[in-house]
Amino acid sequence: MLSNAAIDRIQQLVKEYPNTKSALVPALYVAQRDNGGHLSRDSMVEVAEELSLPESHVFGVATFYSMFYFEPVGKHLVQVCGTSPCRLRGAANAIDCFKGKLGLEIGQTSEDGLFTLQEVECLAACHLAPMAQINEDYFFHLTEARVDEIIEALRRGEKPQGAEFETMRFNAHPIALSDEELGIDVSHLTPAEPVVKKEKSAEAAPATA
């Protein structure tokens, strides 16, 4: 069952889109995070109810995208990019480092439920490879020593140094995450003025003979 906070967040998201169908993907992100990292059938039904959409449509969208999970995953979801450009910059080595450090193969979750290791396609940071996404943060230029630092920090319950969100907050992340959840202080920012659409003057009809 979705928490009240998750329902409130979904309703906030709806206001940012032209219709509820457009808000479905971020709403599923909210439901997945609220459900501990994966989507249950009940959580998808609730999303359908909140957005007044057919359950079949919600299930179809959820199963289309690989970033939604239907089985429990670890508290820290480690996704290492293994696409061709990253491979050319050492992704295979980075994957082996994570395997060795975590004692996991691709697709496995640690017995303590702390880590799930995955290889994924293109995280849009080819020039900073080898890289990985862990939960909502990106980590770049991975070496064996860097992988050790990241995993040890996560095991201690700490945010690893150099997490992308600590240094590059302008980058896009799932809109399902609120500024508070991301640890971003926006209290000092002045909201932009609303865009005023200019009305087009009606063109005169062409003269007829």
N, CA, C and O of each residue as an XYZ file, in Angstrom:
836
protein
N       0.850     -1.194      0.000
C       0.000      0.000      0.000
C       0.884      1.242      0.000
O       1.818      1.348      0.795
N       0.586      2.177     -0.892
C       1.379      3.392     -0.980
C       1.199      4.249      0.272
O       0.102      4.352      0.822
N       2.295      4.856      0.706
C       2.231      5.738      1.870
C       1.537      7.043      1.479
O       1.417      7.378      0.301
N       1.084      7.768      2.503
C       0.450      9.065      2.238
C       1.427     10.013      1.545
O       1.034     10.799      0.683
N       2.715      9.931      1.933
C       3.724     10.797      1.322
C       3.865     10.489     -0.168
O       4.014     11.404     -0.978
N       3.817      9.203     -0.532
C       3.930      8.819     -1.938
C       2.719      9.299     -2.729
O       2.860      9.787     -3.850
N       1.544      9.164     -2.154
C       0.331      9.622     -2.838
C       0.372     11.132     -3.042
O       0.016     11.635     -4.107
N       0.816     11.858     -1.997
C       0.922     13.315     -2.125
C       1.903     13.697     -3.230
O       1.658     14.627     -3.999
N       3.027     12.961     -3.299
C       4.043     13.259     -4.309
C       3.496     13.001     -5.713
O       3.757     13.772     -6.636
N       2.752     11.934     -5.866
C       2.154     11.630     -7.173
C       1.181     12.729     -7.581
O       1.159     13.142     -8.741
N       0.375     13.203     -6.632
C      -0.575     14.257     -6.948
C       0.129     15.565     -7.291
O      -0.369     16.341     -8.107
N       1.285     15.815     -6.674
C       2.071     16.994     -7.036
C       2.594     16.869     -8.466
O       2.586     17.829     -9.236
N       3.048     15.666     -8.798
C       3.587     15.431    -10.138
C       2.525     15.637    -11.208
O       2.805     16.178    -12.278
N       1.314     15.206    -10.915
C       0.221     15.324    -11.887
C       0.048     16.780    -12.330
O      -0.273     17.043    -13.489
N       0.260     17.713    -11.417
C       0.075     19.132    -11.727
C       1.128     19.649    -12.713
O       0.956     20.711    -13.310
N       2.221     18.889    -12.879
C       3.304     19.337    -13.752
C       3.175     18.802    -15.174
O       4.020     19.079    -16.026
N       2.124     18.042    -15.426
C       1.944     17.422    -16.743
C       0.571     17.779    -17.309
O      -0.354     18.100    -16.563
N       0.450     17.718    -18.649
C      -0.837     18.078    -19.259
C      -1.959     17.103    -18.950
O      -3.131     17.477    -18.989
N      -1.612     15.841    -18.640
C      -2.637     14.857    -18.282
C      -1.996     13.766    -17.425
O      -0.773     13.683    -17.319
N      -2.836     12.938    -16.821
C      -2.323     11.928    -15.896
C      -1.501     10.856    -16.605
O      -0.591     10.280    -16.007
N      -1.809     10.583    -17.867
C      -1.036      9.570    -18.607
C       0.424     10.009    -18.729
O       1.333      9.182    -18.651
N       0.645     11.310    -18.920
C       2.001     11.830    -19.051
C       2.791     11.710    -17.758
O       4.021     11.652    -17.781
N       2.091     11.672    -16.636
C       2.760     11.606    -15.324
C       3.025     10.171    -14.872
O       3.513      9.953    -13.763
N       2.710      9.197    -15.716
C       2.768      7.797    -15.278
C       4.172      7.337    -14.918
O       4.359      6.732    -13.862
N       5.167      7.603    -15.764
C       6.517      7.099    -15.491
C       7.064      7.654    -14.166
O       7.515      6.865    -13.336
N       7.042      8.976    -13.932
C       7.513      9.448    -12.630
C       6.678      8.925    -11.469
O       7.211      8.702    -10.382
N       5.379      8.725    -11.678
C       4.538      8.170    -10.616
C       4.973      6.747    -10.270
O       4.962      6.354     -9.103
N       5.351      5.986    -11.285
C       5.849      4.628    -11.032
C       7.172      4.661    -10.285
O       7.437      3.796     -9.451
N       8.009      5.659    -10.579
C       9.247      5.828     -9.814
C       8.928      6.030     -8.332
O       9.552      5.423     -7.461
N       7.950      6.890     -8.064
C       7.561      7.153     -6.677
C       7.099      5.860     -6.005
O       7.517      5.545     -4.891
N       6.235      5.117     -6.695
C       5.710      3.876     -6.136
C       6.819      2.857     -5.898
O       6.814      2.152     -4.889
N       7.762      2.783     -6.823
C       8.851      1.821     -6.679
C       9.722      2.155     -5.469
O      10.064      1.273     -4.681
N      10.074      3.416     -5.329
C      10.899      3.818     -4.190
C      10.136      3.634     -2.882
O      10.721      3.239     -1.873
N       8.839      3.917     -2.893
C       8.014      3.778     -1.697
C       7.874      2.314     -1.288
O       7.662      2.005     -0.116
N       7.992      1.418     -2.264
C       7.812     -0.007     -2.009
C       9.150     -0.719     -1.765
O       9.226     -1.946     -1.828
N      10.196      0.056     -1.488
C      11.475     -0.555     -1.155
C      12.329     -0.917     -2.343
O      13.259     -1.712     -2.206
N      12.041     -0.351     -3.524
C      12.912     -0.562     -4.665
C      12.344     -1.422     -5.772
O      13.015     -1.637     -6.782
N      11.118     -1.925     -5.615
C      10.505     -2.689     -6.702
C       8.999     -2.430     -6.709
O       8.436     -1.946     -5.727
N       8.366     -2.755     -7.820
C       6.930     -2.546     -7.962
C       6.182     -3.845     -7.685
O       6.474     -4.883     -8.279
N       5.233     -3.774     -6.792
C       4.336     -4.910     -6.570
C       3.080     -4.696     -7.402
O       2.819     -3.588     -7.871
N       2.314     -5.746     -7.578
C       1.064     -5.611     -8.333
C       0.143     -4.606     -7.641
O      -0.481     -3.776     -8.301
N       0.058     -4.683     -6.310
C      -0.820     -3.767     -5.577
C      -0.402     -2.313     -5.769
O      -1.251     -1.435     -5.924
N       0.916     -2.058     -5.759
C       1.376     -0.678     -5.912
C       1.040     -0.143     -7.304
O       0.708      1.033     -7.451
N       1.124     -0.994     -8.319
C       0.762     -0.559     -9.674
C      -0.737     -0.310     -9.795
O      -1.164      0.609    -10.494
N      -1.532     -1.129     -9.115
C      -2.986     -0.909     -9.112
C      -3.306      0.435     -8.468
O      -4.172      1.166     -8.948
N      -2.608      0.759     -7.381
C      -2.845      2.038     -6.708
C      -2.457      3.212     -7.595
O      -3.146      4.231     -7.618
N      -1.357      3.071     -8.325
C      -0.962      4.130     -9.251
C      -2.047      4.323    -10.300
O      -2.401      5.455    -10.631
N      -2.575      3.222    -10.823
C      -3.653      3.305    -11.809
C      -4.854      4.046    -11.233
O      -5.472      4.861    -11.918
N      -5.183      3.765     -9.978
C      -6.324      4.421     -9.339
C      -6.055      5.910     -9.141
O      -6.931      6.740     -9.387
N      -4.842      6.247     -8.697
C      -4.509      7.651     -8.454
C      -4.531      8.470     -9.739
O      -4.893      9.647     -9.726
N      -4.142      7.842    -10.850
C      -4.062      8.556    -12.119
C      -5.289      8.343    -13.004
O      -5.368      8.873    -14.112
N      -6.247      7.557    -12.501
C      -7.471      7.256    -13.261
C      -7.135      6.664    -14.634
O      -7.680      7.075    -15.659
N      -6.231      5.699    -14.622
C      -5.805      5.026    -15.841
C      -6.146      3.544    -15.756
O      -6.240      3.003    -14.654
N      -6.335      2.874    -16.891
C      -6.578      1.430    -16.858
C      -5.364      0.699    -16.284
O      -4.223      1.060    -16.572
N      -5.610     -0.316    -15.481
C      -4.512     -1.090    -14.911
C      -3.647     -1.690    -16.008
O      -2.428     -1.777    -15.861
N      -4.260     -2.101    -17.094
C      -3.506     -2.718    -18.185
C      -2.482     -1.743    -18.770
O      -1.383     -2.145    -19.151
N      -2.847     -0.464    -18.839
C      -1.920      0.535    -19.376
C      -0.733      0.720    -18.423
O       0.414      0.798    -18.862
N      -1.014      0.789    -17.134
C       0.050      0.951    -16.137
C       0.987     -0.247    -16.168
O       2.206     -0.078    -16.154
N       0.434     -1.458    -16.211
C       1.264     -2.662    -16.263
C       2.107     -2.674    -17.542
O       3.274     -3.064    -17.517
N       1.510     -2.247    -18.655
C       2.221     -2.243    -19.926
C       3.415     -1.313    -19.915
O       4.488     -1.672    -20.402
N       3.242     -0.124    -19.367
C       4.337      0.849    -19.295
C       5.415      0.354    -18.334
O       6.605      0.438    -18.640
N       5.010     -0.157    -17.185
C       5.979     -0.622    -16.184
C       6.843     -1.755    -16.718
O       8.045     -1.801    -16.454
N       6.235     -2.671    -17.468
C       6.992     -3.818    -17.969
C       7.817     -3.469    -19.200
O       8.691     -4.242    -19.592
N       7.557     -2.329    -19.812
C       8.313     -1.917    -21.003
C       9.704     -1.415    -20.629
O      10.671     -1.669    -21.346
N       9.805     -0.702    -19.505
C      11.066     -0.061    -19.142
C      11.881     -0.919    -18.188
O      11.354     -1.490    -17.233
N      13.182     -0.997    -18.467
C      14.059     -1.860    -17.663
C      14.392     -1.270    -16.305
O      14.939     -1.970    -15.453
N      14.076      0.006    -16.080
C      14.410      0.599    -14.784
C      13.363      0.305    -13.695
O      13.513      0.726    -12.548
N      12.317     -0.414    -14.072
C      11.333     -0.832    -13.078
C      11.542     -2.311    -12.770
O      11.776     -3.119    -13.668
N      11.455     -2.648    -11.494
C      11.749     -4.008    -11.035
C      10.526     -4.607    -10.352
O       9.755     -3.909     -9.692
N      10.369     -5.904    -10.523
C       9.190     -6.589     -9.990
C       9.549     -7.628     -8.934
O       8.683     -8.335     -8.418
N      10.829     -7.707     -8.625
C      11.328     -8.533     -7.536
C      12.185     -7.642     -6.645
O      12.758     -6.665     -7.129
N      12.285     -7.954     -5.357
C      13.097     -7.119     -4.456
C      14.538     -6.980     -4.946
O      15.127     -7.941     -5.442
N      15.092     -5.794     -4.807
C      16.494     -5.533     -5.113
C      17.174     -5.019     -3.848
O      16.513     -4.705     -2.858
N      18.494     -4.938     -3.892
C      19.237     -4.488     -2.726
C      18.979     -3.026     -2.394
O      18.473     -2.266     -3.220
N      19.329     -2.651     -1.193
C      19.198     -1.257     -0.762
C      20.003     -0.352     -1.679
O      19.596      0.773     -1.969
N      21.150     -0.851     -2.136
C      21.991     -0.102     -3.073
C      22.012     -0.846     -4.399
O      22.590     -1.928     -4.504
N      21.383     -0.265     -5.402
C      21.313     -0.871     -6.728
C      22.497     -0.363     -7.552
O      22.524      0.795     -7.968
N      23.465     -1.234     -7.779
C      24.690     -0.873     -8.495
C      24.520     -1.228     -9.968
O      24.418     -2.402    -10.324
N      24.490     -0.205    -10.818
C      24.314     -0.410    -12.255
C      25.559      0.094    -12.975
O      25.799      1.300    -13.042
N      26.344     -0.828    -13.509
C      27.577     -0.465    -14.202
C      27.304     -0.429    -15.703
O      26.783     -1.393    -16.265
N      27.652      0.674    -16.348
C      27.418      0.794    -17.784
C      28.417     -0.074    -18.541
O      29.629      0.048    -18.365
N      27.881     -0.958    -19.391
C      28.732     -1.858    -20.143
C      28.601     -1.705    -21.641
O      28.992     -2.597    -22.394
N      28.048     -0.568    -22.089
C      27.877     -0.369    -23.530
C      29.238     -0.118    -24.195
O      30.228      0.120    -23.503
N      29.290     -0.168    -25.498
C      30.568     -0.183    -26.235
C      31.521      0.960    -25.884
O      32.687      0.683    -25.602
N      31.097      2.231    -25.884
C      32.042      3.303    -25.540
C      32.648      3.137    -24.144
O      33.830      3.412    -23.938
N      31.839      2.692    -23.199
C      32.353      2.481    -21.843
C      33.331      1.305    -21.815
O      34.330      1.338    -21.097
N      33.037      0.271    -22.600
C      33.939     -0.884    -22.670
C      35.313     -0.461    -23.183
O      36.340     -0.955    -22.718
N      35.318      0.452    -24.140
C      36.583      0.927    -24.687
C      37.384      1.704    -23.649
O      38.598      1.855    -23.786
N      36.718      2.193    -22.621
C      37.393      2.976    -21.582
C      37.530      2.200    -20.268
O      37.810      2.791    -19.225
N      37.334      0.869    -20.317
C      37.632      0.057    -19.148
C      36.457     -0.424    -18.342
O      36.617     -0.774    -17.173
N      35.261     -0.452    -18.938
C      34.076     -0.873    -18.198
C      34.175     -2.324    -17.716
O      33.731     -2.650    -16.616
N      34.761     -3.191    -18.552
C      34.866     -4.604    -18.165
C      35.667     -4.752    -16.888
O      35.336     -5.564    -16.024
N      36.721     -3.962    -16.775
C      37.546     -3.995    -15.564
C      36.753     -3.508    -14.353
O      36.851     -4.073    -13.264
N      35.959     -2.440    -14.561
C      35.142     -1.895    -13.469
C      34.111     -2.915    -13.011
O      33.864     -3.065    -11.814
N      33.508     -3.617    -13.968
C      32.521     -4.648    -13.629
C      33.172     -5.745    -12.799
O      32.603     -6.205    -11.809
N      34.378     -6.163    -13.210
C      35.102     -7.194    -12.454
C      35.429     -6.716    -11.041
O      35.391     -7.503    -10.095
N      35.747     -5.443    -10.897
C      36.042     -4.878     -9.570
C      34.821     -4.959     -8.659
O      34.933     -5.344     -7.495
N      33.659     -4.596     -9.191
C      32.430     -4.672     -8.400
C      32.101     -6.124     -8.058
O      31.698     -6.424     -6.934
N      32.273     -7.017     -9.022
C      32.021     -8.434     -8.758
C      32.891     -8.936     -7.610
O      32.413     -9.593     -6.685
N      34.186     -8.610     -7.693
C      35.107     -9.075     -6.672
C      34.835     -8.457     -5.309
O      34.891     -9.142     -4.287
N      34.542     -7.163     -5.294
C      34.311     -6.460     -4.024
C      33.017     -6.914     -3.362
O      32.951     -7.042     -2.139
N      31.996     -7.156     -4.163
C      30.687     -7.521     -3.615
C      30.496     -9.028     -3.502
O      29.604     -9.493     -2.793
N      31.329     -9.785     -4.196
C      31.148    -11.238     -4.210
C      29.877    -11.635     -4.928
O      29.213    -12.600     -4.550
N      29.539    -10.881     -5.975
C      28.300    -11.116     -6.707
C      28.574    -11.259     -8.193
O      29.559    -10.732     -8.708
N      27.693    -11.977     -8.876
C      27.670    -11.988    -10.314
C      26.577    -11.022    -10.776
O      25.730    -10.615     -9.981
N      26.596    -10.659    -12.049
C      25.585     -9.750    -12.595
C      24.192    -10.337    -12.362
O      23.940    -11.507    -12.652
N      23.300     -9.506    -11.835
C      21.924     -9.925    -11.583
C      21.689    -10.484    -10.194
O      20.553    -10.803     -9.843
N      22.749    -10.609     -9.390
C      22.590    -11.182     -8.052
C      22.438    -10.093     -6.988
O      22.862     -8.953     -7.178
N      21.825    -10.470     -5.870
C      21.658     -9.602     -4.709
C      22.354    -10.249     -3.522
O      22.262    -11.461     -3.329
N      23.045     -9.449     -2.734
C      23.764     -9.986     -1.582
C      22.792    -10.543     -0.547
O      21.653    -10.087     -0.453
N      23.236    -11.515      0.218
C      22.371    -12.179      1.189
C      21.839    -11.217      2.242
O      20.742    -11.416      2.763
N      22.603    -10.180      2.558
C      22.137     -9.205      3.552
C      21.185     -8.176      2.955
O      20.699     -7.296      3.665
N      20.910     -8.281      1.636
C      19.974     -7.367      0.989
C      20.517     -5.974      0.780
O      19.760     -5.044      0.502
N      21.836     -5.819      0.914
C      22.412     -4.478      0.828
C      22.729     -4.062     -0.609
O      22.599     -2.887     -0.954
N      23.148     -5.022     -1.457
C      23.576     -4.677     -2.807
C      22.940     -5.586     -3.854
O      22.763     -6.784     -3.634
N      22.602     -4.992     -4.997
C      22.266     -5.725     -6.213
C      23.191     -5.203     -7.299
O      23.368     -3.993     -7.442
N      23.783     -6.120     -8.068
C      24.727     -5.735     -9.115
C      24.129     -6.001    -10.488
O      23.651     -7.100    -10.767
N      24.162     -4.968    -11.352
C      23.635     -5.109    -12.706
C      24.563     -4.453    -13.714
O      25.256     -3.484    -13.403
N      24.567     -4.991    -14.916
C      25.208     -4.325    -16.045
C      24.098     -3.750    -16.910
O      23.149     -4.454    -17.253
N      24.210     -2.476    -17.265
C      23.147     -1.804    -18.009
C      23.712     -1.162    -19.265
O      24.925     -1.080    -19.454
N      22.802     -0.711    -20.116
C      23.172     -0.080    -21.375
C      23.063      1.430    -21.281
O      22.017      1.962    -20.909
N      24.115      2.101    -21.609
C      24.222      3.552    -21.769
C      23.549      4.387    -20.687
O      22.325      4.511    -20.646
N      24.367      4.951    -19.822
C      23.897      5.878    -18.802
C      24.250      7.322    -19.173
O      24.219      8.221    -18.333
N      24.585      7.518    -20.443
C      24.795      8.865    -21.014
C      25.949      9.618    -20.368
O      25.855     10.822    -20.132
N      27.032      8.914    -20.085
C      28.224      9.571    -19.560
C      29.472      8.914    -20.150
O      30.428      8.620    -19.433
N      29.450      8.690    -21.456
C      30.534      7.969    -22.137
C      31.891      8.623    -21.899
O      32.894      7.931    -21.723
N      31.926      9.964    -21.893
C      33.202     10.678    -21.771
C      33.791     10.586    -20.366
O      34.935     10.987    -20.149
N      33.025     10.064    -19.412
C      33.499      9.953    -18.026
C      33.636      8.504    -17.594
O      33.795      8.206    -16.411
N      33.571      7.608    -18.571
C      33.649      6.169    -18.295
C      35.069      5.784    -17.857
O      36.031      6.511    -18.101
N      35.170      4.608    -17.198
C      34.070      3.724    -16.785
C      33.286      4.335    -15.640
O      33.844      5.009    -14.775
N      31.994      4.092    -15.647
C      31.132      4.742    -14.660
C      30.008      3.813    -14.236
O      29.754      2.785    -14.864
N      29.342      4.200    -13.158
C      28.223      3.410    -12.642
C      27.205      4.339    -12.010
O      27.538      5.427    -11.540
N      25.970      3.894    -12.009
C      24.912      4.578    -11.266
C      24.571      3.712    -10.066
O      24.276      2.525    -10.210
N      24.612      4.303     -8.889
C      24.241      3.596     -7.664
C      23.111      4.377     -7.018
O      23.299      5.497     -6.543
N      21.941      3.769     -7.010
C      20.714      4.467     -6.611
C      20.544      5.694     -7.517
O      20.416      5.534     -8.731
N      20.541      6.908     -6.965
C      20.343      8.085     -7.806
C      21.637      8.790     -8.166
O      21.598      9.817     -8.844
N      22.768      8.283     -7.742
C      24.036      8.971     -7.964
C      24.876      8.310     -9.043
O      24.858      7.090     -9.205
N      25.618      9.139     -9.782
C      26.578      8.665    -10.779
C      27.988      8.733    -10.177
O      28.308      9.640     -9.408
N      28.820      7.753    -10.544
C      30.216      7.740    -10.132
C      31.076      7.514    -11.366
O      30.831      6.588    -12.140
N      32.089      8.364    -11.550
C      32.860      8.376    -12.787
C      34.302      7.914    -12.590
O      34.790      7.805    -11.465
N      34.979      7.641    -13.724
C      36.408      7.295    -13.742
C      36.724      6.208    -12.709
O      37.611      6.370    -11.870
N      35.997      5.122    -12.787
C      36.125      4.076    -11.781
C      37.427      3.296    -11.926
O      37.789      2.853    -13.016
N      38.114      3.140    -10.811
C      39.296      2.300    -10.704
C      39.036      1.298     -9.588
O      38.027      1.394     -8.889
N      39.929      0.349     -9.417
C      39.750     -0.624     -8.337
C      39.715      0.066     -6.979
O      38.895     -0.269     -6.124
N      40.608      1.026     -6.788
C      40.646      1.752     -5.520
C      39.370      2.559     -5.313
O      38.853      2.646     -4.199
N      38.870      3.145     -6.394
C      37.651      3.965     -6.299
C      36.450      3.089     -5.971
O      35.607      3.468     -5.158
N      36.367      1.924     -6.597
C      35.270      0.996     -6.291
C      35.315      0.588     -4.821
O      34.278      0.531     -4.161
N      36.504      0.307     -4.311
C      36.658     -0.051     -2.896
C      36.129      1.060     -1.992
O      35.402      0.796     -1.035
N      36.500      2.306     -2.300
C      36.059      3.456     -1.490
C      34.539      3.568     -1.480
O      33.927      3.767     -0.430
N      33.940      3.438     -2.658
C      32.488      3.595     -2.787
C      31.755      2.517     -1.995
O      30.844      2.825     -1.226
N      32.142      1.270     -2.175
C      31.448      0.165     -1.505
C      31.619      0.241      0.005
O      30.665      0.011      0.749
N      32.826      0.562      0.464
C      33.058      0.649      1.906
C      32.229      1.773      2.529
O      31.696      1.617      3.627
N      32.121      2.898      1.830
C      31.305      4.010      2.342
C      29.841      3.588      2.448
O      29.185      3.870      3.450
N      29.332      2.916      1.425
C      27.936      2.468      1.444
C      27.708      1.455      2.560
O      26.660      1.474      3.206
N      28.665      0.580      2.789
C      28.525     -0.390      3.883
C      28.496      0.288      5.241
O      27.881     -0.214      6.182
N      29.166      1.435      5.341
C      29.141      2.189      6.605
C      27.895      3.056      6.723
O      27.676      3.703      7.747
N      27.077      3.066      5.672
C      25.876      3.895      5.683
C      26.151      5.342      5.360
O      25.371      6.222      5.726
N      27.273      5.604      4.665
C      27.659      6.967      4.330
C      27.481      7.232      2.837
O      27.454      6.303      2.030
N      27.363      8.494      2.487
C      27.348      8.899      1.079
C      28.786      8.921      0.591
O      29.606      9.648      1.151
N      29.123      8.137     -0.449
C      30.505      8.128     -0.952
C      30.938      9.498     -1.443
O      30.137     10.245     -2.005
N      32.203      9.825     -1.231
C      32.742     11.074     -1.739
C      32.699     11.064     -3.261
O      32.911     10.027     -3.889
N      32.422     12.228     -3.850
C      32.431     12.337     -5.299
C      31.154     11.888     -5.964
O      31.101     11.777     -7.189
N      30.117     11.625     -5.181
C      28.832     11.271     -5.791
C      28.422     12.411     -6.715
O      28.512     13.583     -6.349
N      27.977     12.063     -7.895
C      27.687     13.073     -8.909
C      26.726     14.133     -8.433
O      26.847     15.296     -8.817
N      25.761     13.751     -7.592
C      24.773     14.744     -7.159
C      25.364     15.754     -6.190
O      24.795     16.824     -5.977
N      26.513     15.411     -5.600
C      27.159     16.353     -4.703
C      27.891     17.445     -5.480
O      28.144     18.522     -4.941
N      28.232     17.178     -6.738
C      29.060     18.114     -7.489
C      28.408     18.644     -8.765
O      28.823     19.680     -9.284
N      27.398     17.949     -9.272
C      26.804     18.321    -10.559
C      25.288     18.310    -10.450
O      24.623     17.528    -11.130
N      24.746     19.151     -9.621
C      23.321     19.103     -9.322
C      22.451     19.600    -10.461
O      21.227     19.480    -10.399
N      23.055     20.152    -11.493
C      22.257     20.608    -12.633
C      21.846     19.441    -13.504
O      20.980     19.602    -14.365
N      22.430     18.281    -13.314
C      22.115     17.142    -14.176
C      20.708     16.617    -13.908
O      20.160     16.778    -12.818
N      20.147     15.994    -14.923
C      18.772     15.505    -14.829
C      18.708     14.193    -14.065
O      19.527     13.298    -14.276
N      17.746     14.088    -13.191
C      17.463     12.858    -12.469
C      15.949     12.674    -12.432
O      15.203     13.605    -12.733
N      15.494     11.483    -12.067
C      14.049     11.244    -12.091
C      13.272     12.323    -11.355
O      13.571     12.637    -10.203
N      12.284     12.884    -12.018
C      11.497     13.952    -11.412
C      10.697     13.442    -10.218
O      10.127     14.226     -9.459
N      10.662     12.114    -10.061
C       9.962     11.539     -8.919
C      10.607     11.941     -7.611
O       9.965     11.874     -6.562
N      11.869     12.359     -7.648
C      12.585     12.721     -6.432
C      12.377     14.200     -6.138
O      12.572     15.048     -7.008
N      11.987     14.497     -4.926
C      11.809     15.892     -4.542
C      13.170     16.507     -4.217
O      14.147     15.787     -4.012
N      13.231     17.832     -4.170
C      14.478     18.504     -3.813
C      14.952     18.058     -2.432
O      16.150     17.886     -2.209
N      14.016     17.871     -1.510
C      14.374     17.449     -0.150
C      15.001     16.055     -0.166
O      15.996     15.809      0.515
N      14.411     15.144     -0.947
C      14.953     13.787     -1.033
C      16.352     13.779     -1.625
O      17.182     12.944     -1.264
N      16.613     14.713     -2.537
C      17.919     14.790     -3.175
C      18.924     15.581     -2.351
O      20.102     15.648     -2.701
N      18.467     16.177     -1.263
C      19.370     16.951     -0.427
C      19.749     18.291     -1.033
O      20.824     18.821     -0.753
N      18.868     18.842     -1.863
C      19.161     20.105     -2.533
C      18.414     21.240     -1.840
O      17.195     21.177     -1.678
N      19.137     22.269     -1.433
C      18.539     23.434     -0.799
C      18.241     24.478     -1.866
O      19.161     25.058     -2.443
N      16.969     24.718     -2.128
C      16.580     25.698     -3.146
C      15.952     26.938     -2.522
O      15.342     27.751     -3.217
N      16.105     27.079     -1.202
C      15.440     28.185     -0.509
C      15.984     29.545     -0.946
O      15.291     30.557     -0.835
N      17.232     29.571     -1.447
C      17.850     30.840     -1.837
C      17.546     31.223     -3.280
O      17.939     32.298     -3.733
N      16.849     30.351     -4.003
C      16.568     30.619     -5.406
C      15.257     31.379     -5.575
O      14.291     31.141     -4.851
N      15.237     32.284     -6.530
C      14.024     33.044     -6.833
C      13.321     32.371     -8.011
O      13.922     32.213     -9.074
N      12.068     31.977     -7.841
C      11.351     31.321     -8.947
C      11.314     32.204    -10.181
O      11.176     33.423    -10.079
N      11.435     31.599    -11.325
C      11.379     32.347    -12.577
C       9.970     32.874    -12.805
O       8.988     32.287    -12.352
N       9.893     33.979    -13.506
C       8.598     34.549    -13.845
C       7.869     33.612    -14.810
O       8.500     33.024    -15.688
N       6.567     33.468    -14.660
C       5.831     32.594    -15.584
C       5.921     33.105    -17.011
O       5.947     34.311    -17.257
N       5.967     32.176    -17.935
C       6.037     32.554    -19.350
C       4.676     33.066    -19.800
O       3.649     32.425    -19.579
N       4.690     34.227    -20.433
C       3.452     34.818    -20.947
C       3.410     34.587    -22.448
O       4.278     35.056    -23.185
N       2.410     33.872    -22.884
C       2.283     33.606    -24.310
C       1.734     34.835    -25.036
O       0.750     35.448    -24.623
N       2.406     35.163    -26.124
C       1.938     36.295    -26.921
C       0.820     35.828    -27.846
O       0.919     34.803    -28.521
N      -0.229     36.610    -27.847
C      -1.350     36.301    -28.718
C      -1.018     36.695    -30.155
O      -0.561     37.810    -30.410
N      -1.245     35.790    -31.075
C      -1.013     36.090    -32.481
C      -2.174     36.906    -33.025
O      -3.342     36.604    -32.781
N      -1.830     37.928    -33.752
C      -2.910     38.731    -34.364
C      -3.520     37.950    -35.508
O      -2.818     37.262    -36.249
N      -4.803     38.058    -35.644
C      -5.501     37.344    -36.703
C      -5.108     37.913    -38.056
O      -5.097     39.129    -38.245
N      -4.786     37.039    -38.991
C      -4.418     37.484    -40.326
C      -5.688     37.776    -41.139
O      -6.698     37.081    -41.030
N      -5.595     38.819    -41.947
C      -6.740     39.164    -42.789
C      -6.916     38.105    -43.856
O      -5.950     37.604    -44.431
N      -8.171     37.776    -44.107
C      -8.464     36.775    -45.146
C      -8.091     37.339    -46.522
O      -8.329     38.516    -46.795
N      -7.514     36.509    -47.378
C      -7.141     37.010    -48.707
C      -8.363     37.496    -49.489
O      -9.451     36.922    -49.434
N      -8.124     38.556    -50.197
C      -9.242     39.140    -50.974
C      -9.649     38.191    -52.082
O      -8.808     37.549    -52.712
N     -10.927     38.112    -52.307
C     -11.419     37.247    -53.377
C     -11.830     38.109    -54.572
O     -12.284     39.242    -54.414
N     -11.664     37.555    -55.746
C     -12.001     38.310    -56.957
C     -13.505     38.473    -57.077
O     -13.985     39.082    -58.033
